[in-house]
Amino acid sequence: MAIQTRPRSSTLTLTVVLLGFLVVPMSISGAAVALPGIGADLRTAGAPLQWVMNAYNLTFASFTLVAGSLADLVGRRRVFAAGAAMFAAGSVAAAFAGEIWLLDSARALSGVGAAGVMASGAAILATTFDGQARTRAFALLGTVAGVGLALGPTISGWLVGGLGWRAIFVSHALVLVVSLLGLPFVGESRAPRRQKVDVRGALTFVTGLAVLTIAVVQGPQSGWTSPGVLTLAGAAAVLLGAFVVTERRSPHPVLDLTLVRDRRFLALSLLPVATTFGMVTLLTYLPTYFAGVHGATPQQAGLWMLVLTTPVLLTPPAGGWLLNRGVSPRTLVTAAVVMLGAGNAWLATTEAALPAVPMLLAGAGAGLAFGVGDGLAMSMVAPERAGMAAGLVNTMRIGSEAIVIAVYGSALVSLVQADVGDPELADRIAAGTSAAPEQFTGAFHLVLWAVALITLAMAAGIHTMLRPSRA
């Protein structure tokens, strides 16, 4: 049993965690919307400007597992407080940054804080709520994640247009401060016995995943077979292999490998990866397709994207409702991933300016996955390992986003280049800045087919792994 002090209010506990979770996806989309303004104000472009995004994603992905394991050892509320404070401090520093390197450093600090918020926040909910209340809490968590994804770009666009790009980071800090003010109402919990922190395992994992993420970020720019990228990938493989060896020998590992050997927990940990393939890629590249092929303005593209994102707001509670009324988790999870794959396949067969039905199908699948996946995963682990489990699930989510989006974009550019022959023209077409509807559509549809096949294969694998145990 985990050591736990009762929360003074479970409702306030839920509110505190949800506020923290709201800012995490909005910080990604908000920074993306702000990039043109940042570049003009700080007189920068290219790689330094892109690291406004990359620095956040890099530290977020690298520290999430460590933050979750640390939460089990020293206390979930304590790690949530530290993460929210670091996130807020990084956001304030970003708002006042006068040089691009200061802004990139502030974003890296915010990424570390986001890791603490995500990993410990899910663990707090898992140890505060039980049964149907837990299902409802995680369904609300999925809804909030959907709000961040769906409304983040719109809200950030309003702030940039009215007050400038710095207002985005100020707004994130204010929300996190409100969350911190509610922490006295949140109960504390941790593992029953004090244990030493696995410093060697933590350093090996953080360094290995960071090097891998840098390799993936540099791959599309430098070429996947360039010596620098291959060297980074090899170093990451060595470090992550050393991490596995270290964890097998450690008495108090950062990642208990028995979690990974549990096929049902592993299946639910793969659910965010399937969502990345089927949904996050569409959020990233579909607006560019609308602009480059159908001539949509940024405002039109944003409005059309509501067809994809609105179901993400509505379906998470439906997933929790179905679970609480006896629908099999295996059936619901598999259906969510199949809907994602089918939506991408359907998009690959249409050239309509607004393919509403396949977008609705993919969005509904993503909403179901957001609403039930994390809660089901957390229900399969003992309370004393809740932070570690949440850290692993969110590491799979954030790490896969960095890798899959980079590979997706590289594949899109390569396919266009194979058609037009000019690398610079291919870059412009894939970015939606040069009109070449036939070339862009052909490449985009091929990538959609690949994503659909991968997602449907993952649906079959997850369905198999979630079969009931004979015991």
Residue, then its C-alpha position, 0 to 999 in steps of 0.5 A: m500500500a502507498i502512504q497517503t494523506r487524504p485530500r481535503s477535497s477530491t473536487l479541488t484535487l481534480t481541478v488542480v490536476l486538470l489546470g496543469f494538464l490544460v497548459v501542457p498541450m497549449s504550450i506546444s500549440g501556442a509556441a507554434v502559433a507564436l513562431p512567426g512573431i518571435g522570429a520577427d521580434l528577435r530577428t532570428a530564423g531557421a534552427p534557433l527559432q525551431w528550437v523554441m519547439n524542440a527544446y520543450n519537446l526534448t526535455f519533456a520527453s526525456f524527463t517524464l519517466v524520471a519524474g514519475s519514478l521520483a514522484d513515487l519516492v518523494g511524493r506525487r504532490r511534491v513533484f507536481a508542485a515542483g513541476a508546475a513551479m518550474f513550468a511557470a518560471g520557464s513561461v515567465a522567463a520566455a515572456f521576458a526573453g530578449e534573445i533567442w538563446l534565452l527563450d530556447s533555454a526557458r522553453a527547455l526549463s518549461g519542458v522539464g516542468a511539464a514532465g513533472v506535471m504530467a507524470s505526477g498529475a496522473a498518479i495523483l488521480a490514480t491514487t485519489f479516485d477508485g472505480q467509476a470515479r476514477t474512470r470519470a476523472f480520467a475521462l475528464l482528463g481526456t476532455v481537457a487534453g482535447v480542449g488544449l489540442a482543439l482550442g490551443p491554436t485559436i486562443s493563442g492566435w487571439l493572444v498573438g494578434g491582440l497582445g503579442w507573442r509574449a502574452i501566450f507565455v504569460s497566460h500559461a504562467l497564470v494558469l499554473v499559478v492558480s493550480l499551485l494555489g490549490l495544492p494545499f487541498v491535494g493529498e500527498s502519497r508516495a511509496p511505503r518505503r523510502q528508497k534511494v533514487d536510481v541516479r545512474g539509471a536516471l542519467t542514462f535514460v535522460t541522456g539516451l532519450a535526449v540524444l535520440t530526440i536530437a537525432v530525430v530532429q536533425g534527421p530531416q534537415s541533415g539527412w537520415t544517413s548523414p554521419g552526424v545523425l547516424t552517430l547520434a542514433g548509435a550513441a542513443a542505442v548504446l545509452l538506452g541499452a545501458f539503461v536496460v542493463t542498469e535497471r535489471r541490476s538496480p534494487h530501486p530502478v527508475l523503470d521496473l521492467t516487470l511493467v514492460r513485461d505485463r502485456r496488458f499494461l504494455a498494450l495500453s502504453l502503446l495506445p498513445v503511440a497509435t494516437t500519435f500516428g492517427m491523430v497528432t500527425l493530422l493536427t500537424y500536417l492537415p492545415t498545411y494540406f488545406a493551404g497548399v492544395h485548396g488555397a485555404t487561409p490560416q483562418q479558414a484552415g483553423l476553422w476547418m480543423l474544428v471538424l477534426t478536433t471537436p469530437v476530441l472534446l465530446t467523446p472522452p466522457a462517452g468512453g468513460w460512460l461506456l466503461n462504467r456500463g459494462v463495455s469491455p475495455r478491450t473492445l473500446v480501446t480496439a474500436a478507438v484505434v480502428m477508428l483512427g486507422a479508418g479515418n486516415a484511410w478514408l482521407a487517403t481516398t478523397e480530394a474534397a476540400l473539407p473531408a468532414v466525415p473521415m475527419l470526424l471519425a478520426g477525431a472520435g477515435a482519438g477522443l475515445a483513446f484520450g478518455v479511457g487509455d490512461g485510466l485503464a493503464m493506471s488501474m493495472v498497477a499497484p498504487e506505489r508504482a503509480g508515478m512510474a506507470a504514468g511516467l512510462v505512459n506519457t514518455m511513450r506519448i511524448g517520445s512518439e510524437a517527436i519521432v513520428i512527426a519528424v519521420y512523417g514530414s521527412a517522408l512527405v518531402s521525399l515523396v514530393q521530391a521524387d515527383v518534382g526532382d527539386p529539393e528546394l521546391a519540394d520543401r516549399i510544396a510540402a510546407g504549403t507555400s508553393a502551389a502544386p496540388e497534384q504533387f502534394t495530394g499524391a504524396f499526402h495520400l501515400v503517407l495517409w495510407a501508410v499511417a492507416l496501415i500502421t494504425l490498423a496493425m497496432a489495433a490488431g496488436i493491442h487487441t491481441m495483447l489485451r486478451p484476458s489472462r488464463a489465470 
